[in-house]
Amino acid sequence: MTIDVYIFRHGQTDWNKERRCQGHIDIPLNDTGRREAQSLRPFIKSLNLDIVYSSDLSRARETAKLASEGLNIPIHHTPLLREAYFGKAEGHLFLELDHICGEGFLAQFKSYEDLDLRFPGGESRREAISRAHQLIQDVLQNGHRRIGLSTHGGMIRNILFSFNDGALQDFPIPNCVIYHLQFLEGDFKQGKIIGMVNQLGL
């Protein structure tokens, strides 16, 4: 018996447009982001989800709410699905981060070569992956077969990396993309990436 997990990214925020590091800062959706979340509804309806777990940050919470509106899907909020905490980098433009953290730091962080690398005062990828795995292992035990996760771009990339044999691939992660993972019941370690569900935002 398989369990299907569908992970989707929140809609656009003003800081997404500005290419500004959000992390744990609670930035709301903008009007475009709300339209994107509403446009997700037909995809979410087609998935026949039993339940949705959402990051407790408002951009993910509102996306989950708008995408499932009228579909009678229960939504639970959890800090385990938050974006990684980026410490002193939060609130700064990505273009400023090498100046803040040192030349070449951002490229090194994006490479996934060192999972323990972190922005000053922030959370490492290993720590972010660990809490995502904790959440996924918990939800796989809840008796549901089709589960949605509303979360963030960095967290989605971390999850995909962790279920891709630790190999980094160019998985596109625009706002409101949905990825499908599948697990054999009781076998978290054999989770596999099935692929992208929608083309919204591409």
Number of C-alpha atoms within 10 A of each C-alpha: 7 13 18 21 26 22 26 30 25 31 32 25 21 15 17 17 9 11 14 19 20 21 23 17 14 12 17 21 24 17 13 13 22 21 16 23 27 20 16 23 20 11 15 22 15 8 16 14 21 15 20 22 24 30 23 21 23 17 26 31 23 23 30 33 20 18 26 24 14 10 13 10 18 13 18 15 19 15 14 21 27 23 25 25 21 20 15 15 22 18 16 16 15 16 12 14 20 14 12 15 15 10 11 11 17 18 10 12 17 14 11 17 12 13 16 12 17 21 19 12 11 16 18 19 21 18 15 22 23 16 16 22 18 13 17 19 15 10 19 21 11 10 10 14 20 18 23 26 27 30 29 28 20 18 21 25 17 24 21 24 18 20 16 14 9 13 11 16 10 6 13 13 19 17 21 30 23 26 22 19 20 19 19 15 16 13 12 15 12 11 19 17 16 13 14 17 16 16 11 15 13 10
